[in-house]
Amino acid sequence: MLKKNSAIALYATLAAGFGTVAAGANAAGTGLDFSAITGAIDASTIVAAISAIAAIKILPGVAKWGYNKVIGWFGG
């Protein structure tokens, strides 16, 4: 699951990368180059984010199922 600190670090890296790209483009008079931003994100970060979203969507149903299973053991 994506931890809070790693998410904050990711946002900070993206913000720093965007600031660097924008400043360089303004100084050179060229279009924006997003390679610093896209280079800051790797496949493991994307997989971790998708896994965190999946866990948030799935865990309430699993918890309800588990609760009902345990209650069923006691004749409820």
All heavy atoms as TSV, in Angstrom:
chain	resi	resn	atom	element	x	y	z
A	1	MET	N	N	0.844	-1.160	0.000
A	1	MET	CA	C	0.000	0.000	0.000
A	1	MET	C	C	0.897	1.232	0.000
A	1	MET	O	O	1.938	1.251	0.621
A	1	MET	CB	C	-0.902	-0.031	1.218
A	1	MET	CG	C	-1.999	0.974	1.132
A	1	MET	SD	S	-3.478	0.382	1.920
A	1	MET	CE	C	-3.518	1.386	3.342
A	2	LEU	N	N	0.484	2.254	-0.696
A	2	LEU	CA	C	1.267	3.478	-0.792
A	2	LEU	C	C	1.220	4.202	0.540
A	2	LEU	O	O	0.159	4.540	1.034
A	2	LEU	CB	C	0.697	4.370	-1.903
A	2	LEU	CG	C	1.471	5.606	-2.265
A	2	LEU	CD1	C	2.856	5.218	-2.788
A	2	LEU	CD2	C	0.745	6.416	-3.307
A	3	LYS	N	N	2.374	4.412	1.143
A	3	LYS	CA	C	2.433	5.059	2.445
A	3	LYS	C	C	2.362	6.575	2.276
A	3	LYS	O	O	2.701	7.115	1.239
A	3	LYS	CB	C	3.705	4.662	3.151
A	3	LYS	CG	C	3.752	3.187	3.455
A	3	LYS	CD	C	4.939	2.879	4.307
A	3	LYS	CE	C	5.138	1.437	4.408
A	3	LYS	NZ	N	4.754	0.633	5.325
A	4	LYS	N	N	1.936	7.247	3.334
A	4	LYS	CA	C	1.755	8.693	3.294
A	4	LYS	C	C	3.064	9.395	2.958
A	4	LYS	O	O	3.089	10.305	2.143
A	4	LYS	CB	C	1.216	9.163	4.642
A	4	LYS	CG	C	0.923	10.634	4.689
A	4	LYS	CD	C	0.341	11.026	6.030
A	4	LYS	CE	C	0.064	12.501	6.088
A	4	LYS	NZ	N	-0.437	12.920	7.379
A	5	ASN	N	N	4.167	8.976	3.571
A	5	ASN	CA	C	5.445	9.636	3.329
A	5	ASN	C	C	5.904	9.465	1.891
A	5	ASN	O	O	6.454	10.388	1.301
A	5	ASN	CB	C	6.510	9.114	4.288
A	5	ASN	CG	C	6.248	9.537	5.715
A	5	ASN	OD1	O	5.540	10.500	5.951
A	5	ASN	ND2	N	6.786	8.812	6.661
A	6	SER	N	N	5.689	8.285	1.309
A	6	SER	CA	C	6.110	8.083	-0.070
A	6	SER	C	C	5.237	8.887	-1.021
A	6	SER	O	O	5.711	9.363	-2.045
A	6	SER	CB	C	6.113	6.604	-0.438
A	6	SER	OG	O	4.811	6.072	-0.348
A	7	ALA	N	N	3.960	9.059	-0.695
A	7	ALA	CA	C	3.087	9.887	-1.527
A	7	ALA	C	C	3.523	11.347	-1.459
A	7	ALA	O	O	3.566	12.035	-2.481
A	7	ALA	CB	C	1.636	9.752	-1.077
A	8	ILE	N	N	3.876	11.809	-0.273
A	8	ILE	CA	C	4.349	13.188	-0.124
A	8	ILE	C	C	5.653	13.381	-0.890
A	8	ILE	O	O	5.835	14.388	-1.566
A	8	ILE	CB	C	4.518	13.539	1.374
A	8	ILE	CG1	C	3.153	13.600	2.050
A	8	ILE	CG2	C	5.258	14.864	1.540
A	8	ILE	CD1	C	3.206	13.710	3.548
A	9	ALA	N	N	6.543	12.402	-0.809
A	9	ALA	CA	C	7.804	12.494	-1.539
A	9	ALA	C	C	7.557	12.517	-3.043
A	9	ALA	O	O	8.218	13.261	-3.777
A	9	ALA	CB	C	8.715	11.326	-1.168
A	10	LEU	N	N	6.599	11.728	-3.513
A	10	LEU	CA	C	6.270	11.711	-4.937
A	10	LEU	C	C	5.756	13.076	-5.375
A	10	LEU	O	O	6.189	13.610	-6.393
A	10	LEU	CB	C	5.219	10.640	-5.232
A	10	LEU	CG	C	4.667	10.616	-6.653
A	10	LEU	CD1	C	5.770	10.303	-7.651
A	10	LEU	CD2	C	3.539	9.625	-6.767
A	11	TYR	N	N	4.834	13.664	-4.609
A	11	TYR	CA	C	4.300	14.975	-4.958
A	11	TYR	C	C	5.395	16.041	-4.942
A	11	TYR	O	O	5.424	16.912	-5.803
A	11	TYR	CB	C	3.172	15.373	-4.005
A	11	TYR	CG	C	1.962	14.486	-4.093
A	11	TYR	CD1	C	1.235	14.164	-2.966
A	11	TYR	CD2	C	1.539	13.951	-5.308
A	11	TYR	CE1	C	0.118	13.346	-3.042
A	11	TYR	CE2	C	0.438	13.134	-5.392
A	11	TYR	CZ	C	-0.274	12.843	-4.257
A	11	TYR	OH	O	-1.370	12.040	-4.330
A	12	ALA	N	N	6.294	15.964	-3.958
A	12	ALA	CA	C	7.393	16.929	-3.885
A	12	ALA	C	C	8.319	16.795	-5.092
A	12	ALA	O	O	8.764	17.792	-5.665
A	12	ALA	CB	C	8.176	16.743	-2.596
A	13	THR	N	N	8.597	15.557	-5.495
A	13	THR	CA	C	9.450	15.324	-6.666
A	13	THR	C	C	8.789	15.859	-7.922
A	13	THR	O	O	9.440	16.514	-8.751
A	13	THR	CB	C	9.730	13.810	-6.833
A	13	THR	OG1	O	10.329	13.330	-5.638
A	13	THR	CG2	C	10.633	13.550	-8.007
A	14	LEU	N	N	7.497	15.607	-8.067
A	14	LEU	CA	C	6.781	16.104	-9.238
A	14	LEU	C	C	6.754	17.629	-9.264
A	14	LEU	O	O	6.952	18.238	-10.314
A	14	LEU	CB	C	5.357	15.553	-9.264
A	14	LEU	CG	C	5.227	14.065	-9.555
A	14	LEU	CD1	C	3.780	13.629	-9.413
A	14	LEU	CD2	C	5.756	13.737	-10.937
A	15	ALA	N	N	6.507	18.243	-8.112
A	15	ALA	CA	C	6.473	19.703	-8.054
A	15	ALA	C	C	7.836	20.300	-8.385
A	15	ALA	O	O	7.936	21.282	-9.130
A	15	ALA	CB	C	6.011	20.160	-6.669
A	16	ALA	N	N	8.889	19.718	-7.843
A	16	ALA	CA	C	10.243	20.211	-8.121
A	16	ALA	C	C	10.585	20.040	-9.599
A	16	ALA	O	O	11.160	20.932	-10.233
A	16	ALA	CB	C	11.258	19.481	-7.251
A	17	GLY	N	N	10.212	18.888	-10.144
A	17	GLY	CA	C	10.475	18.636	-11.564
A	17	GLY	C	C	9.726	19.606	-12.457
A	17	GLY	O	O	10.277	20.133	-13.425
A	18	PHE	N	N	8.469	19.885	-12.120
A	18	PHE	CA	C	7.691	20.812	-12.938
A	18	PHE	C	C	8.256	22.221	-12.853
A	18	PHE	O	O	8.332	22.918	-13.853
A	18	PHE	CB	C	6.224	20.814	-12.520
A	18	PHE	CG	C	5.368	21.659	-13.419
A	18	PHE	CD1	C	5.069	21.217	-14.693
A	18	PHE	CD2	C	4.894	22.884	-13.005
A	18	PHE	CE1	C	4.291	21.993	-15.538
A	18	PHE	CE2	C	4.130	23.672	-13.833
A	18	PHE	CZ	C	3.814	23.225	-15.110
A	19	GLY	N	N	8.680	22.636	-11.655
A	19	GLY	CA	C	9.284	23.961	-11.501
A	19	GLY	C	C	10.550	24.091	-12.318
A	19	GLY	O	O	10.790	25.113	-12.966
A	20	THR	N	N	11.374	23.056	-12.326
A	20	THR	CA	C	12.610	23.070	-13.105
A	20	THR	C	C	12.312	23.126	-14.599
A	20	THR	O	O	12.939	23.886	-15.339
A	20	THR	CB	C	13.443	21.803	-12.802
A	20	THR	OG1	O	13.695	21.750	-11.403
A	20	THR	CG2	C	14.747	21.801	-13.558
A	21	VAL	N	N	11.356	22.347	-15.044
A	21	VAL	CA	C	10.996	22.316	-16.464
A	21	VAL	C	C	10.459	23.666	-16.905
A	21	VAL	O	O	10.841	24.196	-17.951
A	21	VAL	CB	C	9.960	21.194	-16.725
A	21	VAL	CG1	C	9.359	21.315	-18.099
A	21	VAL	CG2	C	10.604	19.840	-16.549
A	22	ALA	N	N	9.556	24.247	-16.118
A	22	ALA	CA	C	8.953	25.524	-16.485
A	22	ALA	C	C	9.993	26.634	-16.517
A	22	ALA	O	O	10.000	27.469	-17.431
A	22	ALA	CB	C	7.831	25.867	-15.512
A	23	ALA	N	N	10.892	26.663	-15.538
A	23	ALA	CA	C	11.923	27.704	-15.500
A	23	ALA	C	C	12.865	27.575	-16.694
A	23	ALA	O	O	13.232	28.573	-17.323
A	23	ALA	CB	C	12.706	27.616	-14.194
A	24	GLY	N	N	13.243	26.364	-17.022
A	24	GLY	CA	C	14.142	26.149	-18.161
A	24	GLY	C	C	13.496	26.530	-19.477
A	24	GLY	O	O	14.125	27.112	-20.356
A	25	ALA	N	N	12.216	26.212	-19.625
A	25	ALA	CA	C	11.513	26.531	-20.867
A	25	ALA	C	C	11.346	28.035	-21.018
A	25	ALA	O	O	11.485	28.576	-22.116
A	25	ALA	CB	C	10.160	25.843	-20.894
A	26	ASN	N	N	11.070	28.727	-19.926
A	26	ASN	CA	C	10.918	30.178	-20.000
A	26	ASN	C	C	12.241	30.853	-20.341
A	26	ASN	O	O	12.265	31.822	-21.091
A	26	ASN	CB	C	10.366	30.723	-18.684
A	26	ASN	CG	C	8.908	30.358	-18.493
A	26	ASN	OD1	O	8.204	30.099	-19.453
A	26	ASN	ND2	N	8.471	30.328	-17.260
A	27	ALA	N	N	13.320	30.348	-19.781
A	27	ALA	CA	C	14.633	30.950	-20.039
A	27	ALA	C	C	15.075	30.712	-21.478
A	27	ALA	O	O	15.661	31.585	-22.112
A	27	ALA	CB	C	15.667	30.379	-19.069
A	28	ALA	N	N	14.799	29.528	-21.996
A	28	ALA	CA	C	15.246	29.189	-23.343
A	28	ALA	C	C	14.275	29.662	-24.417
A	28	ALA	O	O	14.627	29.688	-25.594
A	28	ALA	CB	C	15.441	27.671	-23.455
A	29	GLY	N	N	13.064	30.026	-24.028
A	29	GLY	CA	C	12.080	30.468	-24.996
A	29	GLY	C	C	11.531	29.324	-25.832
A	29	GLY	O	O	11.065	29.531	-26.947
A	30	THR	N	N	11.590	28.107	-25.314
A	30	THR	CA	C	11.080	26.939	-26.032
A	30	THR	C	C	9.826	26.421	-25.348
A	30	THR	O	O	9.413	26.921	-24.303
A	30	THR	CB	C	12.133	25.818	-26.062
A	30	THR	OG1	O	12.419	25.428	-24.716
A	30	THR	CG2	C	13.404	26.271	-26.740
A	31	GLY	N	N	9.245	25.372	-25.903
A	31	GLY	CA	C	8.080	24.736	-25.290
A	31	GLY	C	C	8.476	23.951	-24.054
A	31	GLY	O	O	9.657	23.742	-23.771
A	32	LEU	N	N	7.482	23.531	-23.316
A	32	LEU	CA	C	7.731	22.777	-22.090
A	32	LEU	C	C	8.222	21.364	-22.413
A	32	LEU	O	O	7.724	20.718	-23.323
A	32	LEU	CB	C	6.459	22.680	-21.257
A	32	LEU	CG	C	5.980	23.980	-20.623
A	32	LEU	CD1	C	4.670	23.742	-19.884
A	32	LEU	CD2	C	7.015	24.516	-19.668
A	33	ASP	N	N	9.196	20.910	-21.635
A	33	ASP	CA	C	9.724	19.556	-21.746
A	33	ASP	C	C	9.370	18.824	-20.458
A	33	ASP	O	O	9.859	19.175	-19.388
A	33	ASP	CB	C	11.244	19.609	-21.934
A	33	ASP	CG	C	11.871	18.227	-21.969
A	33	ASP	OD1	O	11.138	17.262	-22.256
A	33	ASP	OD2	O	13.075	18.126	-21.716
A	34	PHE	N	N	8.524	17.825	-20.553
A	34	PHE	CA	C	8.028	17.126	-19.371
A	34	PHE	C	C	8.847	15.888	-19.026
A	34	PHE	O	O	8.406	15.063	-18.234
A	34	PHE	CB	C	6.558	16.741	-19.576
A	34	PHE	CG	C	5.648	17.928	-19.601
A	34	PHE	CD1	C	5.177	18.420	-20.806
A	34	PHE	CD2	C	5.280	18.553	-18.429
A	34	PHE	CE1	C	4.345	19.522	-20.833
A	34	PHE	CE2	C	4.454	19.654	-18.439
A	34	PHE	CZ	C	3.974	20.148	-19.650
A	35	SER	N	N	10.032	15.751	-19.571
A	35	SER	CA	C	10.829	14.555	-19.308
A	35	SER	C	C	11.233	14.445	-17.839
A	35	SER	O	O	11.360	13.345	-17.315
A	35	SER	CB	C	12.067	14.516	-20.205
A	35	SER	OG	O	12.898	15.630	-19.947
A	36	ALA	N	N	11.425	15.566	-17.155
A	36	ALA	CA	C	11.769	15.522	-15.728
A	36	ALA	C	C	10.613	14.976	-14.896
A	36	ALA	O	O	10.816	14.276	-13.911
A	36	ALA	CB	C	12.166	16.905	-15.233
A	37	ILE	N	N	9.397	15.301	-15.310
A	37	ILE	CA	C	8.228	14.830	-14.571
A	37	ILE	C	C	7.974	13.357	-14.863
A	37	ILE	O	O	7.775	12.561	-13.953
A	37	ILE	CB	C	6.983	15.664	-14.933
A	37	ILE	CG1	C	7.202	17.112	-14.474
A	37	ILE	CG2	C	5.730	15.086	-14.294
A	37	ILE	CD1	C	6.145	18.063	-14.945
A	38	THR	N	N	7.977	13.000	-16.128
A	38	THR	CA	C	7.703	11.608	-16.470
A	38	THR	C	C	8.835	10.696	-16.027
A	38	THR	O	O	8.607	9.529	-15.724
A	38	THR	CB	C	7.460	11.446	-17.984
A	38	THR	OG1	O	8.591	11.950	-18.691
A	38	THR	CG2	C	6.218	12.189	-18.413
A	39	GLY	N	N	10.047	11.212	-15.946
A	39	GLY	CA	C	11.176	10.415	-15.472
A	39	GLY	C	C	11.138	10.173	-13.975
A	39	GLY	O	O	11.755	9.240	-13.467
A	40	ALA	N	N	10.399	11.006	-13.235
A	40	ALA	CA	C	10.313	10.868	-11.779
A	40	ALA	C	C	9.364	9.739	-11.378
A	40	ALA	O	O	9.382	9.291	-10.238
A	40	ALA	CB	C	9.848	12.175	-11.145
A	41	ILE	N	N	8.542	9.293	-12.308
A	41	ILE	CA	C	7.573	8.240	-12.009
A	41	ILE	C	C	8.044	6.953	-12.673
A	41	ILE	O	O	8.247	6.917	-13.878
A	41	ILE	CB	C	6.183	8.616	-12.538
A	41	ILE	CG1	C	5.718	9.924	-11.920
A	41	ILE	CG2	C	5.186	7.509	-12.240
A	41	ILE	CD1	C	4.440	10.433	-12.490
A	42	ASP	N	N	8.205	5.910	-11.875
A	42	ASP	CA	C	8.593	4.621	-12.450
A	42	ASP	C	C	7.438	3.630	-12.285
A	42	ASP	O	O	6.422	3.934	-11.680
A	42	ASP	CB	C	9.880	4.096	-11.820
A	42	ASP	CG	C	9.771	3.901	-10.328
A	42	ASP	OD1	O	8.765	4.328	-9.748
A	42	ASP	OD2	O	10.685	3.312	-9.742
A	43	ALA	N	N	7.598	2.461	-12.851
A	43	ALA	CA	C	6.525	1.465	-12.860
A	43	ALA	C	C	6.128	1.032	-11.449
A	43	ALA	O	O	4.952	0.792	-11.180
A	43	ALA	CB	C	6.948	0.259	-13.680
A	44	SER	N	N	7.092	0.941	-10.536
A	44	SER	CA	C	6.752	0.490	-9.178
A	44	SER	C	C	5.847	1.494	-8.467
A	44	SER	O	O	4.977	1.105	-7.689
A	44	SER	CB	C	8.023	0.244	-8.367
A	44	SER	OG	O	8.753	1.440	-8.200
A	45	THR	N	N	6.024	2.780	-8.741
A	45	THR	CA	C	5.160	3.803	-8.149
A	45	THR	C	C	3.739	3.663	-8.672
A	45	THR	O	O	2.770	3.765	-7.913
A	45	THR	CB	C	5.702	5.205	-8.477
A	45	THR	OG1	O	7.054	5.294	-8.042
A	45	THR	CG2	C	4.891	6.281	-7.793
A	46	ILE	N	N	3.614	3.412	-9.960
A	46	ILE	CA	C	2.290	3.258	-10.559
A	46	ILE	C	C	1.608	2.005	-10.017
A	46	ILE	O	O	0.423	2.040	-9.667
A	46	ILE	CB	C	2.404	3.202	-12.088
A	46	ILE	CG1	C	2.905	4.553	-12.611
A	46	ILE	CG2	C	1.071	2.836	-12.732
A	46	ILE	CD1	C	3.298	4.555	-14.060
A	47	VAL	N	N	2.338	0.907	-9.913
A	47	VAL	CA	C	1.771	-0.338	-9.375
A	47	VAL	C	C	1.346	-0.141	-7.920
A	47	VAL	O	O	0.284	-0.607	-7.510
A	47	VAL	CB	C	2.778	-1.497	-9.511
A	47	VAL	CG1	C	2.321	-2.722	-8.743
A	47	VAL	CG2	C	2.989	-1.839	-10.981
A	48	ALA	N	N	2.159	0.563	-7.137
A	48	ALA	CA	C	1.810	0.811	-5.733
A	48	ALA	C	C	0.545	1.654	-5.623
A	48	ALA	O	O	-0.311	1.384	-4.771
A	48	ALA	CB	C	2.976	1.494	-5.026
A	49	ALA	N	N	0.404	2.651	-6.481
A	49	ALA	CA	C	-0.785	3.502	-6.444
A	49	ALA	C	C	-2.032	2.718	-6.840
A	49	ALA	O	O	-3.080	2.842	-6.194
A	49	ALA	CB	C	-0.596	4.699	-7.374
A	50	ILE	N	N	-1.934	1.901	-7.879
A	50	ILE	CA	C	-3.081	1.095	-8.307
A	50	ILE	C	C	-3.447	0.077	-7.226
A	50	ILE	O	O	-4.630	-0.150	-6.950
A	50	ILE	CB	C	-2.788	0.409	-9.650
A	50	ILE	CG1	C	-2.715	1.470	-10.757
A	50	ILE	CG2	C	-3.842	-0.640	-9.978
A	50	ILE	CD1	C	-2.225	0.950	-12.083
A	51	SER	N	N	-2.446	-0.515	-6.581
A	51	SER	CA	C	-2.700	-1.474	-5.498
A	51	SER	C	C	-3.397	-0.802	-4.323
A	51	SER	O	O	-4.299	-1.388	-3.707
A	51	SER	CB	C	-1.394	-2.097	-5.021
A	51	SER	OG	O	-0.774	-2.792	-6.072
A	52	ALA	N	N	-2.991	0.418	-4.003
A	52	ALA	CA	C	-3.622	1.142	-2.898
A	52	ALA	C	C	-5.086	1.436	-3.213
A	52	ALA	O	O	-5.959	1.277	-2.351
A	52	ALA	CB	C	-2.867	2.439	-2.630
A	53	ILE	N	N	-5.365	1.837	-4.446
A	53	ILE	CA	C	-6.754	2.111	-4.835
A	53	ILE	C	C	-7.573	0.828	-4.786
A	53	ILE	O	O	-8.709	0.820	-4.303
A	53	ILE	CB	C	-6.792	2.752	-6.239
A	53	ILE	CG1	C	-6.173	4.153	-6.180
A	53	ILE	CG2	C	-8.210	2.818	-6.769
A	53	ILE	CD1	C	-5.908	4.767	-7.525
A	54	ALA	N	N	-7.008	-0.268	-5.271
A	54	ALA	CA	C	-7.714	-1.554	-5.245
A	54	ALA	C	C	-8.003	-1.977	-3.805
A	54	ALA	O	O	-9.097	-2.469	-3.505
A	54	ALA	CB	C	-6.892	-2.618	-5.966
A	55	ALA	N	N	-7.040	-1.800	-2.925
A	55	ALA	CA	C	-7.235	-2.173	-1.518
A	55	ALA	C	C	-8.354	-1.349	-0.893
A	55	ALA	O	O	-9.188	-1.881	-0.150
A	55	ALA	CB	C	-5.936	-1.991	-0.744
A	56	ILE	N	N	-8.394	-0.068	-1.197
A	56	ILE	CA	C	-9.440	0.800	-0.643
A	56	ILE	C	C	-10.815	0.361	-1.136
A	56	ILE	O	O	-11.791	0.395	-0.395
A	56	ILE	CB	C	-9.162	2.274	-1.010
A	56	ILE	CG1	C	-7.946	2.769	-0.232
A	56	ILE	CG2	C	-10.370	3.153	-0.732
A	56	ILE	CD1	C	-7.420	4.111	-0.692
A	57	LYS	N	N	-10.889	-0.084	-2.381
A	57	LYS	CA	C	-12.170	-0.519	-2.941
A	57	LYS	C	C	-12.600	-1.901	-2.424
A	57	LYS	O	O	-13.777	-2.148	-2.235
A	57	LYS	CB	C	-12.096	-0.561	-4.475
A	57	LYS	CG	C	-11.866	0.772	-5.137
A	57	LYS	CD	C	-13.059	1.681	-5.020
A	57	LYS	CE	C	-14.092	1.318	-6.049
A	57	LYS	NZ	N	-15.282	2.137	-6.001
A	58	ILE	N	N	-11.645	-2.793	-2.200
A	58	ILE	CA	C	-11.960	-4.185	-1.881
A	58	ILE	C	C	-12.104	-4.443	-0.380
A	58	ILE	O	O	-12.953	-5.232	0.044
A	58	ILE	CB	C	-10.875	-5.112	-2.477
A	58	ILE	CG1	C	-10.976	-5.090	-4.005
A	58	ILE	CG2	C	-10.996	-6.530	-1.964
A	58	ILE	CD1	C	-9.836	-5.790	-4.703
A	59	LEU	N	N	-11.292	-3.796	0.440
A	59	LEU	CA	C	-11.242	-4.131	1.865
A	59	LEU	C	C	-12.568	-4.002	2.617
A	59	LEU	O	O	-12.848	-4.842	3.477
A	59	LEU	CB	C	-10.143	-3.331	2.558
A	59	LEU	CG	C	-8.733	-3.823	2.259
A	59	LEU	CD1	C	-7.706	-2.940	2.942
A	59	LEU	CD2	C	-8.550	-5.265	2.695
A	60	PRO	N	N	-13.417	-3.009	2.351
A	60	PRO	CA	C	-14.694	-2.975	3.089
A	60	PRO	C	C	-15.546	-4.229	2.862
A	60	PRO	O	O	-16.134	-4.763	3.806
A	60	PRO	CB	C	-15.390	-1.721	2.546
A	60	PRO	CG	C	-14.272	-0.852	2.097
A	60	PRO	CD	C	-13.225	-1.785	1.562
A	61	GLY	N	N	-15.597	-4.717	1.628
A	61	GLY	CA	C	-16.359	-5.944	1.347
A	61	GLY	C	C	-15.757	-7.160	2.012
A	61	GLY	O	O	-16.480	-8.019	2.537
A	62	VAL	N	N	-14.439	-7.245	2.002
A	62	VAL	CA	C	-13.756	-8.370	2.648
A	62	VAL	C	C	-13.989	-8.329	4.157
A	62	VAL	O	O	-14.231	-9.364	4.783
A	62	VAL	CB	C	-12.248	-8.352	2.318
A	62	VAL	CG1	C	-11.491	-9.373	3.137
A	62	VAL	CG2	C	-12.038	-8.590	0.827
A	63	ALA	N	N	-13.936	-7.142	4.742
A	63	ALA	CA	C	-14.160	-7.007	6.184
A	63	ALA	C	C	-15.587	-7.421	6.557
A	63	ALA	O	O	-15.800	-8.122	7.548
A	63	ALA	CB	C	-13.894	-5.579	6.631
A	64	LYS	N	N	-16.559	-7.011	5.730
A	64	LYS	CA	C	-17.952	-7.386	5.993
A	64	LYS	C	C	-18.131	-8.901	5.876
A	64	LYS	O	O	-18.791	-9.522	6.707
A	64	LYS	CB	C	-18.871	-6.668	5.011
A	64	LYS	CG	C	-20.330	-6.941	5.218
A	64	LYS	CD	C	-21.187	-6.159	4.228
A	64	LYS	CE	C	-22.645	-6.482	4.411
A	64	LYS	NZ	N	-23.482	-5.783	3.438
A	65	TRP	N	N	-17.539	-9.495	4.847
A	65	TRP	CA	C	-17.624	-10.936	4.657
A	65	TRP	C	C	-16.996	-11.667	5.852
A	65	TRP	O	O	-17.565	-12.627	6.379
A	65	TRP	CB	C	-16.911	-11.336	3.366
A	65	TRP	CG	C	-16.774	-12.811	3.195
A	65	TRP	CD1	C	-17.711	-13.679	2.724
A	65	TRP	CD2	C	-15.620	-13.597	3.528
A	65	TRP	NE1	N	-17.206	-14.960	2.730
A	65	TRP	CE2	C	-15.929	-14.937	3.215
A	65	TRP	CE3	C	-14.363	-13.303	4.037
A	65	TRP	CZ2	C	-15.025	-15.966	3.413
A	65	TRP	CZ3	C	-13.464	-14.331	4.233
A	65	TRP	CH2	C	-13.790	-15.639	3.919
A	66	GLY	N	N	-15.821	-11.220	6.285
A	66	GLY	CA	C	-15.141	-11.847	7.419
A	66	GLY	C	C	-15.934	-11.731	8.706
A	66	GLY	O	O	-16.023	-12.679	9.491
A	67	TYR	N	N	-16.511	-10.553	8.921
A	67	TYR	CA	C	-17.336	-10.346	10.110
A	67	TYR	C	C	-18.524	-11.309	10.111
A	67	TYR	O	O	-18.802	-11.972	11.114
A	67	TYR	CB	C	-17.825	-8.895	10.152
A	67	TYR	CG	C	-18.809	-8.618	11.261
A	67	TYR	CD1	C	-18.375	-8.438	12.563
A	67	TYR	CD2	C	-20.179	-8.539	11.001
A	67	TYR	CE1	C	-19.271	-8.193	13.591
A	67	TYR	CE2	C	-21.083	-8.291	12.009
A	67	TYR	CZ	C	-20.629	-8.119	13.299
A	67	TYR	OH	O	-21.520	-7.879	14.315
A	68	ASN	N	N	-19.210	-11.397	8.981
A	68	ASN	CA	C	-20.359	-12.308	8.891
A	68	ASN	C	C	-19.943	-13.764	9.055
A	68	ASN	O	O	-20.675	-14.568	9.636
A	68	ASN	CB	C	-21.093	-12.120	7.556
A	68	ASN	CG	C	-21.842	-10.813	7.514
A	68	ASN	OD1	O	-22.264	-10.292	8.545
A	68	ASN	ND2	N	-21.996	-10.256	6.320
A	69	LYS	N	N	-18.767	-14.114	8.564
A	69	LYS	CA	C	-18.260	-15.481	8.701
A	69	LYS	C	C	-18.022	-15.816	10.170
A	69	LYS	O	O	-18.413	-16.876	10.655
A	69	LYS	CB	C	-16.968	-15.606	7.904
A	69	LYS	CG	C	-16.621	-16.992	7.502
A	69	LYS	CD	C	-17.637	-17.518	6.528
A	69	LYS	CE	C	-17.028	-18.519	5.611
A	69	LYS	NZ	N	-18.042	-19.288	4.921
A	70	VAL	N	N	-17.378	-14.920	10.898
A	70	VAL	CA	C	-17.078	-15.151	12.320
A	70	VAL	C	C	-18.374	-15.207	13.130
A	70	VAL	O	O	-18.542	-16.073	13.997
A	70	VAL	CB	C	-16.131	-14.054	12.861
A	70	VAL	CG1	C	-16.019	-14.123	14.375
A	70	VAL	CG2	C	-14.765	-14.177	12.217
A	71	ILE	N	N	-19.307	-14.309	12.852
A	71	ILE	CA	C	-20.595	-14.324	13.568
A	71	ILE	C	C	-21.322	-15.644	13.288
A	71	ILE	O	O	-21.974	-16.213	14.173
A	71	ILE	CB	C	-21.458	-13.110	13.152
A	71	ILE	CG1	C	-20.801	-11.817	13.652
A	71	ILE	CG2	C	-22.872	-13.237	13.683
A	71	ILE	CD1	C	-20.617	-11.720	15.140
A	72	GLY	N	N	-21.220	-16.141	12.055
A	72	GLY	CA	C	-21.854	-17.407	11.698
A	72	GLY	C	C	-21.308	-18.581	12.483
A	72	GLY	O	O	-22.018	-19.554	12.748
A	73	TRP	N	N	-20.038	-18.526	12.855
A	73	TRP	CA	C	-19.439	-19.606	13.643
A	73	TRP	C	C	-20.079	-19.717	15.032
A	73	TRP	O	O	-20.074	-20.770	15.644
A	73	TRP	CB	C	-17.942	-19.405	13.810
A	73	TRP	CG	C	-17.159	-19.554	12.538
A	73	TRP	CD1	C	-17.523	-20.198	11.397
A	73	TRP	CD2	C	-15.854	-19.038	12.292
A	73	TRP	NE1	N	-16.548	-20.120	10.461
A	73	TRP	CE2	C	-15.493	-19.407	10.988
A	73	TRP	CE3	C	-14.957	-18.296	13.048
A	73	TRP	CZ2	C	-14.274	-19.062	10.415
A	73	TRP	CZ3	C	-13.729	-17.961	12.472
A	73	TRP	CH2	C	-13.399	-18.346	11.176
A	74	PHE	N	N	-20.594	-18.630	15.536
A	74	PHE	CA	C	-21.164	-18.617	16.882
A	74	PHE	C	C	-22.680	-18.740	16.847
A	74	PHE	O	O	-23.349	-18.470	17.846
A	74	PHE	CB	C	-20.732	-17.342	17.621
A	74	PHE	CG	C	-19.257	-17.272	17.852
A	74	PHE	CD1	C	-18.444	-16.434	17.110
A	74	PHE	CD2	C	-18.664	-18.078	18.822
A	74	PHE	CE1	C	-17.095	-16.379	17.309
A	74	PHE	CE2	C	-17.292	-18.033	19.030
A	74	PHE	CZ	C	-16.505	-17.177	18.275
A	75	GLY	N	N	-23.226	-19.107	15.709
A	75	GLY	CA	C	-24.665	-19.371	15.597
A	75	GLY	C	C	-25.512	-18.127	15.483
A	75	GLY	O	O	-26.691	-18.160	15.792
A	76	GLY	N	N	-24.905	-17.030	15.009
A	76	GLY	CA	C	-25.647	-15.761	14.927
A	76	GLY	C	C	-26.492	-15.625	13.719
A	76	GLY	O	O	-26.657	-16.250	12.790
